[in-house]
Amino acid sequence: MIKMQPTTKIVITVVVAVLIVLISFGTLFSGSAINSFNPSTSSTNSPKGTAILLPSPYESFVDSFNPFSSTVYPNGIQSLFYEPLFQIDPINGTTLPWLATSYSWHDNNLELNMTLRKNVEFSNGEPFNSSDVVFTFDLMKKYPALDTYSLWSVLKNVTSNGPYNVTFTFKEPDTPSFYYIAGLTLIVPKSIWQNVSNPVTYTNPNPIGTGPFILTKVTSNEIELSANPHYWQPGEPHLAHIIYYSYTSNTAADLALEEGQVDWAGLFIPDLNSLYVAKDPSHYGYYFGYETPVSLYVNNMRWPLNQSFFRLAMSLSINRTKIYKEGEYGYETPALGASIMITQAPNWLNSTNLHALENITQYNVTLAKQILSKHGYTWNSKGLLVAPNGTLVPAMTIMTPAGWTDWDADISIESQEFAQIGLRVSVVTPVYSTLYNDLETGNYWIIQYSNTQWGPNPYYGYYGEYYDGGHVTPIGRAATTDFERFNSSTDGFAHDLSAFSKTSNVNEQKQLVNNMTSILIKTIPTISVVNAAIWYEWNNKTIQGFPTSSNNYWIGAPWQVPAMEVVALHLYSTQVTVAKHVSTPGYIYYIIGAVIAIVVIAAAVVGIVVSRRKHGGLK
């Protein structure tokens, strides 16, 4: 066994120590060792992740975000800056307290009182209170162009009763206006808008509201929103950013969705299952809610369409299932009838009306012919329909806007099916402006169209489609509603519509809706065809929380103002966040280790010298 001298032991110890120092510094402090994420030290309430939204294609963006304007693009974005008093799902009427926490009707529905939420701030940190609510409505009164829903035609005044209470006083009872006042009007900060010289033309490039996001970037092809640090809902929003990109065409937008570049969209894509869902069934999906049905507006002032039994025969000759599968790609299901939203019918209609609606929308050509025959109609040798006076029923046209591919396919099918009962109906597809002018002035036979006025119960669709203001607009003059020229005084329809607006009792309202539905079943002023889909797609690969068929908690369309905010607040990122640090090159740590090693060696040398002197001095 070799016996080491004390000096040798010291040298070996020093070398080992140096190696340990070098290895330790080179490993423990190299950049690759610190890129880890410790979930126990992260904040669970911190927003994270980015969602890409595509409500519909836009060629370019501008920094214009006036919440009173109907032309803010991308659609729905204003809902993320500004908020309503209540969030109301327009499909089923679900109502959520928002900037207001409660409401009540008083004085025979001439007063609507609301209690506002406390501890709410605008995104600039200023407090929200009743003065902002009163100011918002007074601004619409001062500038009627801002009053999109004509609220001041029914409102008498809006007053503050303290910092967190507001009273709306009406000229006469109008309970359906609650939806427009509480659910669709976005509240703006008085401190900012009182200084705007012309709020009608003001572009509002820097939107300040109580909403969950703030604007952080605008270019012609990109808009970025970031989480509002002052947002009043605890732990919301979950997302750190929302981004919109511009697309030069429908094709480019569709492709972006199909390739997984979009998280939340509101597009119409033919054959969505094969072009989109099939590419990643685990993450790509869609769920369409339904608004008021797509209907045939048959001109009630032109013979023979002015006869209710004739319109019934036409309804029975339509194979709605064929239109649903072939014309609508299997998206828009057969309509129930009477222009009622299929999602609202079960909660509002009695069993008698539900059964009657099924009868008038069944596909039964034999029954259609029996009805016509009963009223004196016959058919010639060519199968064409002959009127009771012996003349041929005139040839007609059926129209829908050019380029609306699904509707173009629908009316082609419908014209062929009308031939089964002897009608000559040719297809015409003018540009939208021409078609809409014909619809307004009554210069048409049949137009496939969809009523755009709908809301949380059947009243809104009935009002938008059939209200005639007490008189039917003559052909040649422009109508604003009741395009089919239905006489709403028939059997008391107008009376029931008016009575509905005067009560806040839901049971009374349901009875009135059933009365009106019974009248529509008898008269069939329009022919419901399919349920109009609310287009909505999702990609939950990295963003989750979307409404689905199994969890349809809210309307899913990203363009729906202001309801889309509710969905945005449900969304969260599933991406794992990795802690980021400024990395220092590894060689730096080796240099530091070397310096320390030199110090250690120097100390060791000193130790050796001292040791040798102790044992007899230097040799």
C-alpha positions as CSV (number, residue, x, y, z in Angstrom):
1,M,0.0,0.0,0.0
2,I,1.4,3.4,-1.0
3,K,1.5,5.8,1.8
4,M,0.6,9.4,0.8
5,Q,2.4,12.4,2.1
6,P,0.2,15.1,3.7
7,T,1.0,17.4,0.8
8,T,-0.2,14.9,-1.8
9,K,-3.4,14.5,0.1
10,I,-4.0,18.2,0.0
11,V,-3.4,18.4,-3.7
12,I,-5.8,15.6,-4.5
13,T,-8.4,17.2,-2.3
14,V,-8.0,20.5,-4.1
15,V,-8.3,18.8,-7.6
16,V,-11.5,17.0,-6.6
17,A,-12.9,20.2,-5.2
18,V,-12.1,22.1,-8.4
19,L,-13.8,19.4,-10.5
20,I,-16.9,19.5,-8.3
21,V,-17.1,23.3,-8.5
22,L,-16.7,23.2,-12.3
23,I,-19.3,20.5,-12.8
24,S,-21.7,22.1,-10.4
25,F,-21.6,25.5,-12.0
26,G,-21.7,24.2,-15.5
27,T,-24.8,22.0,-14.8
28,L,-26.8,23.8,-12.2
29,F,-26.6,27.2,-13.9
30,S,-26.8,26.4,-17.6
31,G,-29.8,27.9,-19.5
32,S,-31.4,24.5,-20.3
33,A,-32.0,23.6,-16.7
34,I,-34.3,26.5,-15.7
35,N,-37.0,26.3,-18.4
36,S,-39.5,24.5,-16.2
37,F,-43.0,25.4,-15.0
38,N,-43.9,25.0,-11.4
39,P,-47.8,25.0,-11.2
40,S,-47.7,25.4,-7.4
41,T,-46.2,28.9,-7.8
42,S,-48.5,30.1,-10.6
43,S,-51.6,32.1,-10.1
44,T,-54.7,30.2,-11.1
45,N,-56.6,33.5,-11.8
46,S,-54.0,34.9,-14.2
47,P,-55.3,35.1,-17.8
48,K,-53.4,33.0,-20.2
49,G,-53.6,31.8,-23.8
50,T,-54.9,33.4,-27.0
51,A,-58.1,32.7,-28.9
52,I,-58.4,33.4,-32.6
53,L,-61.9,34.6,-33.6
54,L,-63.5,34.7,-37.0
55,P,-67.2,35.9,-36.9
56,S,-67.2,36.4,-40.7
57,P,-64.6,37.4,-43.4
58,Y,-63.4,41.1,-43.4
59,E,-60.9,42.4,-46.0
60,S,-59.4,45.0,-43.6
61,F,-59.9,46.6,-40.2
62,V,-60.1,50.2,-39.1
63,D,-60.0,51.6,-35.5
64,S,-63.7,52.3,-35.3
65,F,-65.5,50.9,-32.3
66,N,-68.6,53.2,-31.6
67,P,-70.9,51.0,-29.6
68,F,-74.0,52.8,-30.9
69,S,-73.1,51.9,-34.5
70,S,-74.5,48.8,-36.3
71,T,-71.4,48.7,-38.6
72,V,-68.7,47.9,-36.2
73,Y,-66.4,45.2,-37.6
74,P,-65.5,42.5,-36.8
75,N,-69.1,41.8,-35.7
76,G,-69.4,41.2,-32.0
77,I,-66.2,42.9,-30.9
78,Q,-68.0,45.8,-29.2
79,S,-69.4,43.2,-26.7
80,L,-65.9,42.6,-25.3
81,F,-65.5,46.4,-24.5
82,Y,-69.0,47.4,-23.5
83,E,-71.7,45.6,-21.5
84,P,-75.5,45.6,-21.1
85,L,-77.4,45.8,-17.8
86,F,-78.5,42.1,-18.2
87,Q,-77.3,39.4,-20.5
88,I,-80.2,37.8,-22.3
89,D,-80.0,34.7,-24.5
90,P,-82.1,35.6,-27.5
91,I,-82.9,31.9,-28.2
92,N,-84.5,30.9,-24.9
93,G,-84.7,34.0,-22.8
94,T,-82.3,33.0,-20.1
95,T,-81.5,36.2,-18.3
96,L,-78.3,36.8,-16.3
97,P,-77.7,39.8,-13.9
98,W,-74.8,41.8,-15.3
99,L,-74.2,45.5,-14.8
100,A,-77.6,45.4,-13.0
101,T,-78.4,42.8,-10.4
102,S,-82.2,43.0,-10.3
103,Y,-85.3,44.6,-11.8
104,S,-89.0,45.1,-11.1
105,W,-92.1,46.5,-12.9
106,H,-94.3,49.0,-11.1
107,D,-97.3,51.3,-11.7
108,N,-99.1,48.9,-14.1
109,N,-95.9,48.4,-16.0
110,L,-95.3,52.1,-16.5
111,E,-92.1,52.0,-14.4
112,L,-89.1,49.7,-14.6
113,N,-86.7,49.9,-11.7
114,M,-83.2,48.4,-11.8
115,T,-80.6,48.0,-9.1
116,L,-77.1,48.3,-10.4
117,R,-74.0,46.3,-9.4
118,K,-71.5,47.9,-7.0
119,N,-67.7,47.8,-7.3
120,V,-67.7,47.9,-11.1
121,E,-65.0,49.9,-12.9
122,F,-64.4,51.0,-16.4
123,S,-61.2,49.8,-18.1
124,N,-59.5,53.1,-17.2
125,G,-60.2,52.5,-13.5
126,E,-63.1,54.9,-13.1
127,P,-66.1,53.7,-11.2
128,F,-69.4,52.7,-12.9
129,N,-72.7,54.0,-11.4
130,S,-76.2,55.2,-12.3
131,S,-75.0,58.4,-13.8
132,D,-73.4,56.4,-16.7
133,V,-76.7,54.5,-17.3
134,V,-78.8,57.7,-17.3
135,F,-76.3,59.5,-19.5
136,T,-76.2,56.6,-22.1
137,F,-80.0,56.7,-22.6
138,D,-80.2,60.5,-22.5
139,L,-77.5,60.5,-25.2
140,M,-79.7,58.3,-27.4
141,K,-82.6,60.8,-26.8
142,K,-80.5,63.8,-27.8
143,Y,-79.1,62.0,-30.9
144,P,-81.9,59.9,-32.3
145,A,-79.5,58.3,-34.8
146,L,-78.0,56.4,-31.9
147,D,-81.4,55.1,-30.8
148,T,-81.2,51.9,-32.8
149,Y,-84.3,50.3,-31.2
150,S,-86.4,53.5,-31.1
151,L,-86.5,53.3,-27.3
152,W,-87.5,56.9,-26.9
153,S,-90.7,56.2,-28.8
154,V,-91.9,54.4,-25.7
155,L,-89.7,55.9,-22.9
156,K,-90.8,59.1,-21.1
157,N,-87.7,59.6,-19.0
158,V,-84.8,57.8,-17.3
159,T,-83.8,58.9,-13.8
160,S,-81.3,58.1,-11.1
161,N,-82.4,57.3,-7.6
162,G,-79.0,57.2,-6.0
163,P,-75.7,55.8,-7.3
164,Y,-77.0,52.3,-7.8
165,N,-80.6,52.6,-8.8
166,V,-82.3,53.7,-12.1
167,T,-85.9,54.1,-13.0
168,F,-87.2,53.9,-16.6
169,T,-90.6,55.6,-17.0
170,F,-92.8,54.7,-20.0
171,K,-95.3,56.7,-22.0
172,E,-97.5,53.6,-22.0
173,P,-96.7,50.0,-21.0
174,D,-94.3,48.2,-23.3
175,T,-92.8,45.3,-21.4
176,P,-91.1,43.7,-24.5
177,S,-88.8,46.8,-24.6
178,F,-87.0,45.3,-21.6
179,Y,-85.0,43.2,-24.0
180,Y,-83.8,46.2,-25.9
181,I,-83.2,48.4,-22.8
182,A,-81.6,45.8,-20.5
183,G,-80.2,43.3,-22.9
184,L,-79.0,45.1,-26.1
185,T,-78.1,48.6,-25.0
186,L,-74.4,48.9,-24.2
187,I,-73.5,51.3,-21.4
188,V,-70.8,54.0,-22.0
189,P,-68.8,56.1,-19.5
190,K,-70.2,59.5,-19.0
191,S,-66.8,61.0,-18.2
192,I,-65.6,60.2,-21.7
193,W,-68.6,60.5,-23.9
194,Q,-69.8,63.8,-22.5
195,N,-66.8,65.3,-24.2
196,V,-67.5,63.8,-27.6
197,S,-68.7,66.6,-29.9
198,N,-70.6,64.3,-32.3
199,P,-71.3,60.8,-31.0
200,V,-73.0,59.8,-34.2
201,T,-69.9,60.1,-36.3
202,Y,-67.3,59.5,-33.5
203,T,-65.2,56.5,-34.4
204,N,-64.2,55.8,-30.8
205,P,-60.6,54.5,-31.6
206,N,-59.8,53.8,-28.0
207,P,-62.9,52.1,-26.5
208,I,-63.2,52.4,-22.7
209,G,-66.0,50.2,-21.1
210,T,-66.7,47.8,-18.3
211,G,-66.1,44.8,-20.5
212,P,-63.5,42.0,-20.0
213,F,-61.0,43.1,-22.7
214,I,-59.2,46.2,-23.8
215,L,-57.9,47.1,-27.2
216,T,-54.1,46.7,-27.5
217,K,-53.4,46.6,-31.2
218,V,-55.1,47.6,-34.5
219,T,-53.7,47.2,-38.0
220,S,-55.5,46.7,-41.3
221,N,-55.2,42.9,-41.0
222,E,-55.1,42.3,-37.2
223,I,-56.9,43.4,-34.1
224,E,-55.6,42.3,-30.7
225,L,-57.5,42.5,-27.4
226,S,-56.0,41.9,-23.9
227,A,-57.5,41.0,-20.6
228,N,-58.9,44.0,-18.7
229,P,-57.0,44.2,-15.4
230,H,-60.0,46.2,-13.9
231,Y,-62.7,43.7,-14.9
232,W,-65.3,43.3,-12.2
233,Q,-65.9,39.5,-12.3
234,P,-63.4,37.7,-10.1
235,G,-61.1,35.5,-12.0
236,E,-62.3,36.6,-15.3
237,P,-61.4,36.6,-18.1
238,H,-59.5,33.4,-18.4
239,L,-58.0,34.3,-21.7
240,A,-55.1,36.7,-21.9
241,H,-55.7,37.7,-25.5
242,I,-58.3,37.6,-28.3
243,I,-57.1,38.1,-31.9
244,Y,-59.0,38.8,-35.1
245,Y,-57.4,38.4,-38.5
246,S,-58.7,39.8,-41.8
247,Y,-59.4,37.6,-44.8
248,T,-59.7,38.8,-48.4
249,S,-62.5,36.3,-49.3
250,N,-64.9,33.8,-48.0
251,T,-62.7,31.1,-49.5
252,A,-59.7,32.3,-47.5
253,A,-61.7,32.4,-44.3
254,D,-63.1,29.0,-44.9
255,L,-59.6,27.6,-45.5
256,A,-58.3,29.1,-42.3
257,L,-61.0,27.4,-40.3
258,E,-60.6,24.1,-42.1
259,E,-56.8,24.1,-41.4
260,G,-57.3,24.7,-37.7
261,Q,-56.0,28.3,-37.7
262,V,-59.2,29.6,-36.0
263,D,-60.6,28.8,-32.5
264,W,-64.1,30.3,-32.8
265,A,-66.0,31.0,-36.0
266,G,-69.4,31.9,-37.4
267,L,-69.1,30.8,-41.0
268,F,-71.4,29.0,-43.5
269,I,-69.4,26.2,-45.1
270,P,-71.1,23.6,-47.3
271,D,-70.3,20.0,-46.3
272,L,-68.8,21.1,-43.0
273,N,-68.5,17.6,-41.7
274,S,-66.1,16.4,-44.4
275,L,-64.3,19.7,-45.0
276,Y,-63.8,20.5,-41.3
277,V,-64.9,18.1,-38.6
278,A,-63.5,15.0,-40.3
279,K,-59.9,16.5,-40.2
280,D,-59.8,16.3,-36.4
281,P,-63.1,15.0,-34.9
282,S,-61.7,15.1,-31.4
283,H,-61.2,18.9,-31.5
284,Y,-63.2,20.3,-34.4
285,G,-67.0,20.8,-34.0
286,Y,-70.1,22.9,-34.6
287,Y,-73.5,23.3,-33.1
288,F,-76.2,25.4,-34.7
289,G,-78.9,27.0,-32.7
290,Y,-81.9,28.2,-34.6
291,E,-83.6,31.6,-34.9
292,T,-86.8,32.4,-36.7
293,P,-87.5,30.1,-39.6
294,V,-86.6,30.7,-43.2
295,S,-90.0,31.2,-44.8
296,L,-91.7,31.8,-48.1
297,Y,-93.2,35.2,-48.2
298,V,-96.3,34.7,-50.3
299,N,-97.9,38.0,-51.4
300,N,-101.2,38.1,-49.6
301,M,-102.5,40.8,-51.9
302,R,-102.1,38.9,-55.2
303,W,-104.7,36.3,-56.3
304,P,-104.7,33.4,-55.8
305,L,-102.1,33.7,-53.0
306,N,-104.5,35.9,-51.1
307,Q,-106.5,32.8,-50.1
308,S,-105.4,31.0,-46.9
309,F,-106.5,27.5,-48.2
310,F,-104.3,28.1,-51.3
311,R,-101.3,28.9,-49.1
312,L,-102.0,25.8,-47.0
313,A,-102.0,23.6,-50.2
314,M,-98.7,25.1,-51.1
315,S,-97.3,24.4,-47.7
316,L,-98.4,20.7,-47.9
317,S,-96.7,20.3,-51.3
318,I,-93.2,21.2,-49.9
319,N,-90.9,18.3,-48.8
320,R,-89.0,20.1,-46.1
321,T,-86.9,17.1,-45.3
322,K,-85.6,17.1,-48.8
323,I,-84.8,20.8,-48.6
324,Y,-83.1,20.2,-45.2
325,K,-80.9,17.4,-46.6
326,E,-80.2,18.6,-50.1
327,G,-80.6,22.4,-50.2
328,E,-79.3,23.0,-46.7
329,Y,-76.6,20.4,-46.5
330,G,-78.3,18.8,-43.5
331,Y,-77.8,21.9,-41.3
332,E,-81.2,23.6,-41.2
333,T,-83.9,21.3,-40.0
334,P,-87.6,21.4,-41.1
335,A,-89.5,24.3,-39.6
336,L,-92.4,23.8,-37.3
337,G,-94.6,26.5,-38.9
338,A,-96.1,29.9,-37.9
339,S,-92.7,31.5,-38.0
340,I,-92.0,30.3,-34.4
341,M,-88.5,29.4,-33.3
342,I,-88.3,25.7,-32.7
343,T,-86.4,26.2,-29.5
344,Q,-89.2,28.4,-28.0
345,A,-92.2,26.4,-29.2
346,P,-92.1,23.7,-26.4
347,N,-92.0,26.3,-23.6
348,W,-94.7,28.7,-25.1
349,L,-97.2,26.6,-27.0
350,N,-99.9,24.3,-25.8
351,S,-100.2,20.7,-27.2
352,T,-103.1,21.7,-29.5
353,N,-101.1,24.3,-31.3
354,L,-98.0,22.1,-31.5
355,H,-100.0,19.3,-33.1
356,A,-101.7,21.7,-35.5
357,L,-98.3,23.1,-36.6
358,E,-97.1,19.6,-37.5
359,N,-100.2,19.2,-39.6
360,I,-99.7,22.3,-41.7
361,T,-96.1,21.5,-42.4
362,Q,-96.4,17.9,-43.3
363,Y,-95.5,16.7,-46.8
364,N,-98.8,15.5,-48.2
365,V,-99.4,16.3,-51.9
366,T,-102.6,14.2,-52.0
367,L,-104.1,16.3,-49.2
368,A,-103.0,19.5,-50.9
369,K,-104.9,18.5,-54.1
370,Q,-108.0,17.6,-52.1
371,I,-108.0,21.0,-50.5
372,L,-107.8,22.8,-53.9
373,S,-110.4,20.5,-55.4
374,K,-112.8,21.2,-52.5
375,H,-112.6,24.9,-53.4
376,G,-113.4,24.4,-57.1
377,Y,-109.9,24.1,-58.6
378,T,-109.2,21.5,-61.3
379,W,-106.4,20.3,-63.5
380,N,-106.1,20.3,-67.3
381,S,-104.7,17.5,-69.4
382,K,-101.2,18.8,-68.9
383,G,-101.6,18.8,-65.1
384,L,-101.8,22.6,-64.8
385,L,-104.0,24.1,-62.1
386,V,-107.2,25.6,-63.4
387,A,-109.2,28.2,-61.3
388,P,-112.9,27.8,-60.5
389,N,-113.7,30.3,-63.3
390,G,-112.0,28.0,-65.9
391,T,-108.8,30.0,-66.4
392,L,-105.3,28.8,-65.8
393,V,-103.8,29.9,-62.5
394,P,-101.2,32.5,-63.5
395,A,-97.5,31.7,-63.8
396,M,-95.5,32.9,-60.8
397,T,-91.9,33.6,-59.8
398,I,-90.0,32.6,-56.7
399,M,-87.0,34.7,-55.7
400,T,-84.0,34.6,-53.4
401,P,-80.8,36.7,-53.5
402,A,-78.2,35.7,-56.1
403,G,-75.2,33.8,-54.7
404,W,-77.0,32.6,-51.6
405,T,-76.2,29.1,-52.7
406,D,-78.3,27.1,-50.1
407,W,-81.4,29.3,-50.7
408,D,-80.9,29.1,-54.4
409,A,-81.0,25.3,-54.1
410,D,-84.0,25.5,-51.9
411,I,-86.2,27.5,-54.3
412,S,-85.2,25.2,-57.2
413,I,-86.6,22.3,-55.2
414,E,-89.7,24.3,-54.1
415,S,-90.5,25.3,-57.7
416,Q,-90.4,21.6,-58.7
417,E,-92.6,20.6,-55.8
418,F,-95.2,23.3,-56.6
419,A,-95.5,21.7,-60.0
420,Q,-96.9,18.6,-58.3
421,I,-100.1,20.6,-57.6
422,G,-100.1,22.2,-61.0
423,L,-98.4,25.5,-60.3
424,R,-96.0,27.1,-62.8
425,V,-93.3,28.8,-60.7
426,S,-90.0,29.9,-62.2
427,V,-86.8,30.7,-60.3
428,V,-85.4,34.2,-60.2
429,T,-82.3,35.2,-58.3
430,P,-81.7,39.0,-58.4
431,V,-79.0,40.9,-56.5
432,Y,-80.0,41.4,-52.9
433,S,-80.8,45.2,-53.2
434,T,-83.2,44.5,-56.0
435,L,-84.9,41.6,-54.1
436,Y,-85.2,43.7,-50.9
437,N,-86.8,46.6,-52.8
438,D,-89.3,44.2,-54.3
439,L,-90.0,42.7,-50.9
440,E,-90.6,46.2,-49.4
441,T,-92.9,47.4,-52.2
442,G,-94.8,44.1,-52.6
443,N,-93.6,43.7,-56.2
444,Y,-93.3,39.9,-56.1
445,W,-95.2,36.6,-56.0
446,I,-93.0,34.5,-53.7
447,I,-89.8,35.3,-51.9
448,Q,-87.7,33.0,-49.7
449,Y,-86.5,35.2,-46.8
450,S,-85.9,35.2,-43.1
451,N,-87.2,37.7,-40.6
452,T,-84.3,39.2,-38.8
453,Q,-86.3,40.5,-35.9
454,W,-86.3,37.9,-33.2
455,G,-85.8,37.8,-29.5
456,P,-86.2,35.8,-26.2
457,N,-89.8,34.8,-26.8
458,P,-92.2,34.5,-29.8
459,Y,-93.5,38.0,-29.5
460,Y,-90.5,39.5,-31.2
461,G,-90.7,37.3,-34.2
462,Y,-94.4,37.8,-34.5
463,Y,-94.1,41.6,-34.2
464,G,-91.3,41.7,-36.8
465,E,-93.0,39.5,-39.3
466,Y,-96.7,40.4,-39.0
467,Y,-97.2,43.8,-37.4
468,D,-98.7,46.2,-39.9
469,G,-99.2,49.3,-37.7
470,G,-103.0,49.0,-38.1
471,H,-103.1,48.9,-41.9
472,V,-101.7,46.8,-44.7
473,T,-99.1,48.7,-46.8
474,P,-100.5,48.8,-50.4
475,I,-98.4,47.2,-53.2
476,G,-96.1,49.9,-54.6
477,R,-95.4,51.5,-51.2
478,A,-92.5,50.4,-49.0
479,A,-93.3,48.5,-45.9
480,T,-91.0,48.2,-42.9
481,T,-92.6,45.0,-41.5
482,D,-95.4,42.7,-42.7
483,F,-93.8,42.3,-46.1
484,E,-96.3,39.6,-47.0
485,R,-99.1,42.1,-46.5
486,F,-101.0,40.1,-43.9
487,N,-103.9,41.9,-42.3
488,S,-103.0,41.7,-38.6
489,S,-106.5,42.8,-37.5
490,T,-107.7,39.4,-38.8
491,D,-109.3,37.4,-35.9
492,G,-107.8,39.7,-33.3
493,F,-104.1,39.1,-34.0
494,A,-103.2,42.8,-33.7
495,H,-105.2,43.0,-30.4
496,D,-103.3,40.1,-28.9
497,L,-100.0,41.5,-30.0
498,S,-100.8,44.8,-28.3
499,A,-102.1,43.1,-25.1
500,F,-98.8,41.1,-24.8
501,S,-96.8,44.4,-24.6
502,K,-98.9,45.6,-21.8
503,T,-98.4,42.7,-19.3
504,S,-95.4,41.4,-17.5
505,N,-97.2,38.3,-16.3
506,V,-95.6,35.3,-18.1
507,N,-98.8,33.2,-17.9
508,E,-100.8,35.9,-19.5
509,Q,-98.2,36.3,-22.2
510,K,-98.2,32.6,-23.0
511,Q,-102.0,32.6,-23.4
512,L,-101.7,35.5,-25.8
513,V,-98.9,33.8,-27.8
514,N,-101.1,30.7,-28.2
515,N,-104.0,32.9,-29.3
516,M,-101.8,34.5,-32.0
517,T,-100.3,31.1,-33.0
518,S,-103.9,29.7,-33.5
519,I,-104.6,32.6,-35.9
520,L,-101.4,32.0,-37.9
521,I,-102.2,28.3,-38.2
522,K,-105.6,29.2,-39.7
523,T,-104.4,32.0,-42.0
524,I,-100.9,30.9,-42.9
525,P,-99.7,34.3,-44.0
526,T,-96.2,33.0,-44.6
527,I,-95.0,29.4,-45.2
528,S,-92.2,28.3,-42.8
529,V,-89.7,26.0,-44.6
530,V,-86.5,25.4,-42.5
531,N,-85.1,26.7,-39.2
532,A,-82.5,29.4,-39.8
533,A,-79.2,28.2,-38.4
534,I,-77.0,30.4,-36.3
535,W,-73.7,29.4,-37.8
536,Y,-71.0,28.6,-35.2
537,E,-67.9,26.4,-35.2
538,W,-65.2,25.7,-32.7
539,N,-61.7,24.3,-32.4
540,N,-61.0,23.2,-28.8
541,K,-57.4,21.9,-29.3
542,T,-56.0,24.6,-27.1
543,I,-59.1,26.7,-26.2
544,Q,-62.0,25.1,-24.4
545,G,-65.3,26.0,-22.8
546,F,-67.5,26.3,-26.0
547,P,-71.3,25.6,-26.0
548,T,-72.0,22.2,-27.4
549,S,-75.0,20.0,-28.1
550,S,-74.5,18.4,-24.7
551,N,-73.8,21.6,-22.9
552,N,-75.7,24.3,-24.8
553,Y,-75.4,26.9,-22.0
554,W,-75.6,29.9,-24.3
555,I,-76.0,31.0,-27.9
556,G,-72.6,30.2,-29.6
557,A,-72.3,32.7,-32.5
558,P,-69.2,35.0,-32.1
559,W,-71.0,37.8,-33.9
560,Q,-74.0,37.9,-31.6
561,V,-74.0,41.3,-29.8
562,P,-73.8,41.4,-26.8
563,A,-74.4,37.8,-25.9
564,M,-71.1,36.5,-27.3
565,E,-69.4,38.0,-24.2
566,V,-70.9,35.2,-22.1
567,V,-69.2,32.6,-24.2
568,A,-65.9,34.5,-24.2
569,L,-65.9,34.5,-20.4
570,H,-66.3,30.7,-20.5
571,L,-63.3,30.1,-22.7
572,Y,-59.9,29.1,-21.3
573,S,-56.6,27.9,-22.6
574,T,-55.3,24.4,-22.1
575,Q,-51.8,25.2,-23.2
576,V,-49.1,24.6,-20.6
577,T,-47.3,27.8,-19.8
578,V,-43.6,27.4,-19.6
579,A,-41.7,29.8,-17.4
580,K,-39.5,32.1,-19.5
581,H,-36.2,33.6,-18.2
582,V,-33.4,35.4,-19.9
583,S,-30.9,32.7,-20.4
584,T,-27.2,33.2,-19.7
585,P,-24.7,31.4,-21.9
586,G,-23.4,28.3,-20.2
587,Y,-19.7,29.2,-20.7
588,I,-20.1,32.1,-18.4
589,Y,-20.8,29.8,-15.5
590,Y,-17.7,27.7,-16.4
591,I,-15.7,31.0,-16.2
592,I,-17.1,31.8,-12.8
593,G,-16.3,28.2,-11.7
594,A,-12.8,28.5,-13.0
595,V,-12.3,31.8,-11.0
596,I,-13.5,30.1,-7.9
597,A,-11.3,27.1,-8.6
598,I,-8.2,29.4,-8.9
599,V,-9.1,30.9,-5.6
600,V,-9.4,27.5,-4.1
601,I,-6.0,26.4,-5.6
602,A,-4.4,29.5,-4.3
603,A,-5.7,28.8,-0.9
604,A,-4.4,25.2,-1.2
605,V,-0.9,26.4,-2.2
606,V,-0.8,28.6,0.8
607,G,-1.8,25.7,2.9
608,I,1.0,23.5,1.4
609,V,3.6,26.2,2.1
610,V,2.5,26.5,5.6
611,S,2.5,22.7,6.1
612,R,6.1,22.3,4.7
613,R,7.4,25.0,6.9
614,K,5.8,23.3,9.8
615,H,7.6,20.0,8.8
616,G,11.0,21.5,8.2
617,G,10.7,24.4,5.7
618,L,11.0,24.6,2.0
619,K,13.4,22.4,0.2
